[in-house]
Structures are given as structure tokens and as C-alpha cells.
Amino acid sequence: MCKRVWKVRQWTGALFLVLFLPGTVGAATLNGELVNPEAVASEWRLPENVIDTRQLPQFSLKKNHDADTPLPVYQLTGQTYFLFGTISTLNEDNRGWNGNAGFVVTDEGVVVIDTLGTPLLGQRLIATVRSVTDKPIRYLIITHNHPDHAYGAAAFQALEEVTIIAHPGTREYNKSSTLEESVAYRRDQLAEDMRGFSPPGADQYIEQSRFDKEVIELGEQRFEIYNTGRHHSYGDLVVYQPAEELVWISDLAFNQRTTYMGDGDSEQILEGQKWLLDNFPDVRLMIPGHGGPQTEPFPMVSKTRNYVQQLRKEMREAVEQGVSLQDAVNNSHFEDWEGTQLYEENHRANANYIYREMEKEFFE
Ligand SMILES: [Zn+2]
């Protein structure tokens, strides 16, 4: 046999081993590209690839936007898709699309993670799934009760065959004045988009204790749904896809913006972030509820963590030194964070919340 042919055979053999030997092949390649550029209006500005992007998505949805038109969607891996919300508070342009959502297509159906912020956006999320696959939506996982993640739930409640999964704290939230106030505010701002709203109830609640998981399997995929406590809302979930090595961290850390703390527990945030880094140190992507998906070493987690630690330290000292709430909040400036998205909107509220937490700790 001529030497060249032998070499080619050797190479082909090696390639065969790499491609087909079980255990030698990782999950499907990371992609991150926009799937449907036709869904992007000419004046919108969206990154071409969403993984580790520094670009902020900019778009403007029209009043009475169409429920059946798919939204721009990115493919993270062969089966996993991501919708990138604006990094902003609710306004006339984002019309409640100021958080992320995603979905995973398996042989037996689709698992959706979060709903976007209004029933109308929930319908558009469903239209987006439909534009990618005709497989039925079998599960919706609501990571937490905040409007930007959960207020599209009504659109999914109207579907057949879908099991909605949420944190048990959602039941309590649905009876709270917090829900009433936030629904009233959204109805005032976005009356048409909120039509058909119903609270984000579920068929199945993750009753496990903190950091324990419920597992669902669909097609060839396995989804580990972790109860991560009440660090950011009435109850928070994190979803891990072992086959793809992706973790949907929800609002346990924020990317490309300042965090919001006004409805959780800052000590639990730090514990949750430690748990995340200890248990998923080398996943391929962490996908946050706000900002783009990120690869190792996940700087969004250490940055958010550092912000929370700094603010706790500053407010604890203020309480110990007898500084009033108002003065402590007025004196708080994080130079590293000034100029980042939502610093102006959130920092004072965060300082206020943490001061009260520290005060409670001090007097207890
Ligand atoms: Zn959020």
C-alpha cells in the first residue's frame, strides 16, 4: 500500500474514533448566532452573535405588535435557543421585553424557560418556537415570579399538553399586593399587551429544599431544576442541561447591568452564587435572565457577587456607626459601577434595601 493512502486511512480512523467513540465527544458545538435576521427591523441593533457579547440589544416594538410574528432568536447549541431582552426598565420601546427567555427542542417536544413580560410577548415567544419546530411545547419552567420572566404565562396556560413548573413561592406571590400593584402598573403602561393576563400559576411546584433538584426528562435531554431559595424574589429556580452543559442561572447574577435587590435576601444571593460556582465551575455557558450568555470564568457572577458584598459591607458599617438610612443611601456611590446600565435606577433602591437588612441583622 502506498504510504499516502495508509496515512489517509490512519487519519480517517483517528477521526472516526474522535467522532464516534462514546465519551470522547462533547455536547453539540456552541453557536450563538441569530437564526432569523428577517425578524429584525432595519433600525434595530442586535448583536450577530450573543455569546460573550458586549453589545446591548436595541429594538422598538410597535404598539399592537403582532402576536403571531416570531421574535429574533439565537441558537446557542443545536437544540437550545435564546431570546435576548433589552437591558432596561419597562418602556414603550421594549413593551415588557426587558428580560431573557429560551427554549430547548428535543425529539419529544419543547421545554421553554421563562415567558417574557406580557401575555402578548408570551404569544410571540410561542410563535418563535413554532418558527423553529413543529414539536409540541411540553414544559414551561418559570424561573421566578418577577413580571419580566413570568407575565407571559397566560399564553402557555392556554396551550394543551404543557406542564408549567414554578417555585412554590409563586403561589404566595400570586396572592400578594406586590402582584396587584405590578399588574396595575403594567395595565396602565401597556393595556393592549396585558390583555388576557392571568397570574403565573403552575401545574407542578419544585418543593425540594434549597439546592435540591427535580429532574425532568424529555427526548434525549435531561433537565435538572434546582430550588435556589428566595434570593431575588418569592422563590427562584436554576435549570441545568447536563447533555449540553448549559446552566440557566436566572437572576442569580446579572450580565451587562447593575443588579436589582429589593425583593429577596442578599445573604441568600451570596450563598446561591457560591453554590453555582462550586457546582458548575466548568459548564460551557451560563445563561442569565438579563444580559448575554457567558463562558468561563463567568465574570458576571464574580462582578454581581462583588457588588452585593461591597454594598452589604458599606451598609453594615453605616448601621453600626449610627448613620441614618437617608444619609447612608445618599453617601453610597460605587464608582466602578457608575455608567453601567441601570445603575442610576437601581443603586439607591439596592442600598435602601440592604441598609434595612443590615439594620434587622444588627438589632436581632
Ligand atoms: Zn429579571
Boltz pocket constraint, residues with backbone or C-beta under 6 A from the ligand:
constraints:
  - pocket:
      binder: B
      contacts: [[A, 98], [A, 99], [A, 146], [A, 148], [A, 149], [A, 251], [A, 289], [A, 290]]
      max_distance: 6.0
